[in-house]
Amino acid sequence: MSSRKTTIRRAQAGTAVTDLAAAEPQLTPQQRRQVVDAFLSLFEGLYTHLPLKRSMYGIDPIQQLRLLRQRAEQVDDRTFHTELWYIVRACRDAHTIYVGPSSRTGHVARLPFLVEQYGPHDNPRYLVSKTAPEVIDDSQFVPGVELTMWNGMPFTTAVERHADRETGGRADARLARAVESLTFRALQYGPPPDEHWVLIGYVAKNGKAREARLPWRLVTPRTAPDTAGPATAAAAVAAQALNPAGEQIRRAKKLMFNGELWARESATRAHRARLGNPAKDTISGRFGDNVSARTVETSSGTFGYLRLWSFDLRDDDGFLAEAIEILKRLPQSGLIIDLRANPGGLIWAAERLLQLFTPHPVQPVRFSLAATELTRAMAEAPQNQGSLSPWAASLRSAVATGELYSQALPITPPSRCNDIGQVYGGPVVAVVDPNTYSAGDLFAAGFVDNNVGTLVTVGEATGAGGANVWDPSIVGAALAGTSFAPALLPSGITYRISVRRATRIGDAEGVAIEDLGVAGHRRYAMTRNDLLHANRDLLEYCGRLLGAEPSTNLQITALSPKLTVTSRGLDRLDVYVDDRPLGTLRIVNDRAETPLPDVWDSVTLEGFAGQVLRQRRRATR
């Protein structure tokens, strides 16, 4: 066995759950009160969703925190951390998390298989879609077996009961997260499994009922290799919208079910990978953990398939450059963008990506702060000039008007959402599900509200994570020098908190994303064929949608000595030089040309079919 395979096997095997029993640092009563006081300040002054959560779930985390503070001396450490975790968890906000002191950082508890749901929402069925056979003793427990029981309980009942403890504003979102966390749990952000092993009832391929006993094990999937770039400044760290538990679970799945790729990705990031031939390969490069692509054949035609795994990165410029190179290698007849289970990441990356698929200007999602004394002081602090000062005036006026929130403003500057323009000219369909979260929600909202293409939802809508999320380092830096500057928390304790609320633009202007999500134009239920054969029916469905759309294209073939273009399905071309009109060209036999001035910096082309703008390209010297 090669050294790489040995490394993969050991990483997949993991360690025993009982290894978590190591002693954890104990807090004094004074430290417990300090922790509660910190969360009272955060929830009263910074937590952007507090009015929504109180209304939607009938909870009062402020009063619960006050009661816990009174009891800080009467409870032991385990009870204190558990109660605080549940107070925060009751908000059903995967962005807002309490992390107590423990040795769990980076660990994911896993069972060596993946459960997935198929069929209609009101009559779901569950099967094993992937396994890690090297660590499973039962030779009949293979992909395709139907799951019937979980620790002696009917499987559907087990999923429903587990969903009661999950985050998510909609029932389908909680169920989706329950299905995922039945076999994968990020222990840095939640408690370990109660049991050390699970007894699973299933129907084998021969039709016989069987049971498998599988132990929980701990794996450490590592964070994705990152590439430093211009977005490594604190501004990029503060522009995050990520479900960190979802990201750790995504990485653990990669380890368990695509171990070879997991093992070699560090070298791939260190040296830019060859993108390859999309007709034969899955193509990816330096950002392979975030985006990959291939060509898919359907009965409606041959299309591109762009898989957006995650936006968890720092260099949005590098990410977009790689996405552009990938798109140029794909068929231009139509594109399927798959964001299922994308846990989010850098807001800039998600929102700037949209411009590559539309000839129209893109408007980003808007964000607002809760109107409190704390946020007013924060927006006016000298170190936040430029980053938070645009919100300051509306926060000050809220004192008189009684508004709950500041003015809603973009985090991604609109100019950066349109600094490249359209690259892909074919029709586009995007696919999301209830585990598409955070920056994934923002991409879906922008996709719909900017009329980029058709959105298909597996389930009712996206996961409904509508906020910009900060950790203690960002909160501390933003509040430094104000009367609300936070005290240092005891060693090992940390958190994440929703700070700026996301609301939509366009026809849905002002509608919150949190707990609602983004519903698609079409709804789709996964099939057994999808789960066992690489999404075959889903791709066929998307292919039919693409085949029904008008297909046009525009390509610049020369800029010197004349501007020369080829096209498909267009009638006329408006030409702008340095943003000034040069003239309108009639397209004859899918071709047009015109001389350009001797001196120019940029050329913009707008291609029309009838009166409808279909294509837009921008070229620079």
Number of C-alpha atoms within 10 A of each C-alpha: 5 7 8 13 13 11 13 18 17 13 19 25 18 19 16 14 20 11 11 16 9 9 8 14 14 13 17 14 17 12 14 23 20 18 22 21 17 15 23 20 15 20 20 16 20 24 23 26 23 19 12 14 20 13 10 11 12 10 15 16 23 17 11 15 21 16 12 20 21 11 15 22 15 12 14 14 19 11 12 20 19 14 16 21 18 16 20 20 20 16 25 21 24 25 27 22 27 23 20 26 18 17 17 21 14 17 24 30 28 27 25 23 23 22 21 19 21 18 14 13 15 6 8 13 18 21 22 20 20 19 18 20 16 10 17 19 11 12 7 16 22 19 20 18 19 21 23 20 19 19 15 12 14 14 19 18 12 17 22 15 13 17 22 13 16 21 22 27 21 18 15 20 26 24 24 22 22 22 21 20 23 20 20 29 24 27 23 22 24 18 13 19 18 6 10 13 15 18 15 20 22 24 19 18 14 8 10 8 13 15 19 15 14 18 18 24 22 28 25 20 22 14 12 19 17 16 16 12 14 11 19 14 11 11 13 17 20 21 22 26 31 29 27 20 22 26 23 26 24 19 20 28 23 17 23 27 18 14 20 15 14 20 17 11 19 14 12 19 18 12 11 14 16 11 19 15 15 21 17 10 12 16 22 25 23 24 26 25 24 20 22 21 27 23 22 21 15 17 11 15 14 19 26 26 26 23 22 22 22 29 28 27 27 24 20 23 15 19 22 18 12 20 23 17 14 23 22 11 18 24 19 19 21 26 28 25 19 21 26 23 24 30 29 32 28 26 30 25 27 28 28 27 23 23 25 24 22 25 21 18 16 25 23 31 28 22 25 24 31 26 25 22 16 19 25 24 19 27 24 21 18 15 16 17 13 10 13 19 18 18 23 21 14 20 28 19 14 18 14 8 10 9 15 16 19 25 21 20 18 16 23 20 14 16 13 15 22 19 13 18 24 21 22 26 24 23 26 25 20 25 25 31 30 29 31 33 33 35 31 36 33 31 27 31 27 25 27 23 21 20 14 22 19 21 26 26 24 23 23 24 26 34 37 28 34 30 33 27 25 23 18 16 14 16 20 16 15 24 21 17 15 14 11 18 15 18 11 13 14 17 11 13 15 17 16 22 26 27 27 27 25 29 24 24 19 15 10 12 12 15 14 22 23 24 22 19 29 31 23 24 12 14 16 20 17 20 18 19 14 16 22 15 11 10 15 18 18 19 20 17 17 25 24 14 19 24 19 10 15 13 17 20 20 26 17 16 13 12 17 11 10 13 16 16 19 18 21 16 17 25 18 21 24 16 22 17 20 14 11 11 13 17 11 15 16 14 19 13 10 16 17 17 19 17 12 16 9 7 9 11 10 14 21 19 22 20 28 18 16 11 9 10 16 23 26 25 21 17 14 11 8
